[in-house]
């Protein structure tokens, strides 16, 4: 496959519409998210972008998803993932109904919770997250998707290092998945003054020789 295009955008992960091709978005669904279109924006910021997305989509949590998470027994969480094809998106970022809903496939996956990982297990985070990133990309490739919307996975409430996660994505996209996707977009909302998270992903993508990027 010819080299694709990778980019980092300062935007919400809701921007899923990928004009052409078979798109896929990666999200960690929250099985405890209430369906309430009147949730105020201040609360939305506290809940996190992934949790808020649940009220905008037809994506429902797996009945056993929470059990898998808890049975893992530590903050490294689980490698288990759920692939959900043809999920309807029916609300915009302000929770208004869209005139024309559209469909996107999703991979629901858990990031390590770096806040609670035991000191002796901190060294396991790069390996665990690296393997999960490869698994997300492999699922997308196996199901014929050529366009991806990704995010700063686990770099919000779970406090993973943006430099680490960005570099793990870079390694996967320029290594085993080089040229596998027509377009990869990292949609990142960073409200901090220094925009460290956003800038770390831009820096990592700028180091890629291929695909091309902006």
N, C-alpha and C positions, 0 to 999 in steps of 0.2 A: 504494500500500500504506500502511496506517496506520502511524504512528510505532511503532517497536519499542522494545525495552528493552535497554540496554547496562549492564553491570556489571563491576566489578573485584573478584576474589575472591582471597584469600590461600590458594591451594590448588594441588595438583598438576595438571598438564595431563591426568592420567589421568582426571579426573572428566568423562568424555565423555558420560555418559548424559543426554540432553536430552529428558526426559519425552515431548514430543510434537513433531511437525514433522520436517523433514528436516535432520538435523544434519551439520555438517562441522567437522573440526578441521584446523588448520594445524600442520605439523611439518616440521622439517628432519631427514630420516632419515640415519643414519650407515651407509654400506655396509660398514664394517669392524667393526660391533658384533657380538661373539660371542654365541651363544644359550646362556646359562648361567643357570638360575633361582637359583643359589646365590651370585650376586654380592653381596658385602657392601655395606651401606649406605654405608660410608665411600668405597668405590670408586665407587658410584653417584653420589655427590655430585661426585666429580672428573670423571666422564665427562660429566655434564650430563644434564638431564632428558630431552632429545630422544633421546639415545643409549640411555638406559635403557628408553625406551618400546618400543624395537624388540623386546625379549624379551617384551613383554606383548601384542603385536599380531601379526596375520598380514600385516604390511606389510614387503615385501621391497624392497631397493634396486634401482633400475633397473640393468641390466647395463652401461649406458653412463654412468651418473650420475657416477662418479668421473672418467671420461675428460673429460666436459664441464667439470667443476670444474677439472681440471688444465689443459685447453686454454685456459681463460680467461686464464691467464698472470699474474694478479695477485690481490691479496686482496679486490678488489671482488667477486670471484666471478661467477657467471653469473645471467642473468635466466631461464634455463630452469626449468620447473616440471613436476611430475608430478601428475596428478589420479588418485587411486585410490579408486573407489567400493566400497562394501560391504566394508570391511576388518573382519574379526572381531577383537574385543578379548576375550582369553581369560584374562588374568591381572590381579590387582589390584596395588596399589602395592608390596605385599610379595612379589610374584611368585607368589602362590598362585593355583591355578586357580579361575576363577569357576564357580559352579554353573550360571549361565546366561550364556553369552557373548552379546555384542550386536555390532551392526555400525555402523560410522561411516565416512563418506568422509573422505579426507585429501588435502591439498595438500602435497607435499614441495617445499620451496623453500630456497634458500641465502641467508643474510644476508651482508652485507659483514663481513669480518674486520678490524675497526677496529684491532686490535693491529698488523697487518702492512701496512696500507695505506700506501703511500709518502706522505711529507709533501705532495708536490705534488698528490696525488690525494685528500687528505682532504676537500677541498671538494666532491668528487663523491659522497660518501656520502649526503647528504640526497636528492639527485636519484635516485640508484640505489635507495635503500630506499623512497622515496616511490612510485616507479614499480612496484616489486615488490609493495608493499602494495595498490596499485590492482589489480594483476594477480591477486593472491590473491582479493580480493573479487569481481572480475569472473568468475573461474573458478567461485566459489561461486554467484554469481547465475545464470550461464549454465546451471548444472546443477541449478537449481531448489531450492537449499538456503535455508531460512529461519532457521536457527539456527547460529551459529558459536561455536567455542571457539578463542580466539587466545591468544597469550602475549606476553611481553616479548621480542619477536623480536630475537635477536642481542645482547641486553643482558647475557648471562652471560659465558661464556668468550670471546666475540668482542668484548666491551668496547665495544659501541655505547652512546651516551648515551641513558639511559632517557627523559629529557625530550624529546629529538628524536624517538625512535621513537613515544612516546606521542602527541606532537603530530601526527605524520604519520598515525597511525591516526585521530586525531580529525578532521583535515582531510578524510580520505577518507569517514569515516562521516557527517559532517554536510554534506559536499559532494556528489559524484557518487553516493554510495550512501545518501543520506539516505532513511530509510524502506524501504530495500531488504530488510532482514532483521527478522524478528520478535524475535529475541533474539541479542545478542552478549555473550559472556562472556570476559573476560580472566582466565585462570587462571595466577597468578603465584606461584612459590615464592621468597621473599626471606628469607634467613636472616641478613642483615646487621643490626647493632644499630640503625641508623637507618632501615632499610627504605626506602632512597631510591628504589629501583626501583618498588616497590609504590606508594609515595606519589606518585611522578611520574605513574603511570598513573591513579591516583585523581583527582589534580588535573586532568589533561587531560580525563578523562571528565566531571568536574564542570563544566567550561566549556561542555559541549554543551547547546545549547538543546533539541535533539531528536536522538535518541530520549530518553525519560526514563531515569533510571538510579538506582542506589543505591550 
